[in-house]
Amino acid sequence: MDNNDILIRLRYALNLRDKEVAEIFKLGGVELTEDMVRKLLIKPKDTYGYNNEVVDHQEREAKEETIKCKNSMLETFLNGLIIFKRGKQDPKPGQPETPALENNENPNNTLLKKLKIALTLTSEDMMDIFKETGVIVTKGELSALLRKRGHKNYKECGDKYARNFLKGLTKKLRG
């Protein structure tokens, strides 16, 4: 699952409009126009399963107009989402104003951590969201997914977990 797909699923789950997505990016520190947001939210054609078929002119144009979402851009969006949902937090004395981006972190682990903060979810809430899609995650497994890379109990979050979490979140929030 790529970062554009994560943004598309998050936007749907949280029922956000393009204007709100642009505002969230702005809160995270990146200025994007609504047009740029739309280009970010286009699912890349190569994920549809085309097998070297002849692509007509319109499809080629649409493919060229997409903007690839990098890990840093996704993290910026998630930081903006935290501010959007919970409000701006004043920095503590001696702390930098904006947290450093964790480029070496798996985007799926970052997604789970930041969504937990933004939506004020407890571990039980997150386990219930996973359970919505038939994935049973124990408290220990969830704790391992939320740890920092380098910790002895850290576990990398696979696409299956991230996809199912977003699917369960959609069911919970949209019914």
RAGIDA-V759708 format. One line per field, one symbol per residue. ss: DSSP state (h for helix, s for strand, l for the rest). phi: phi as a letter, one per 20 degrees, with the letter a starting at -180 (. if undefined). psi: psi as a letter, one per 30 degrees, with the letter a starting at -180 (. if undefined). A space follows every 10 residues. Layout:
BEGIN
ss->???
phi->???
psi->???
END
This chain:
BEGIN
ss->llhhhhhhhh hhhllllhhh hhhhhhhhll lllhhhhhhh llllhhhhll llllllhhhh hhhhllllll hhhhhhhhhh hhhhhhllll llllllllll llllllhhhh hhhhhhhhll llhhhhhhhh hhllllllhh hhhhhlllll llllllllhh hhhhhhhhhh hhhhl
phi->.effffffff gffeleegff ffffffffoc eceffffgff eefgffeenf dlffdfgfff ffffefdfee gfffffffff ffffednfdf ffgndffdff fefeffffff gfffffffel eeffgfffff fgdneedfff fffffeffgo ffdfcfeeff ffffffffff ffedn
psi->kleeeeeeee eeefhkleee eeeeeeefgk jkleeeeeee gkkkefffgk ihlkkleeee eeeffkkkjl eeeeeeeeee eeeeeflkkk klkfklekkk kiffkkfeee eeeeeeeegh kleeeeeeee eeggkjklee eeeefflkkf kfgkkkjlee eeeeeeeeee eeff.
END
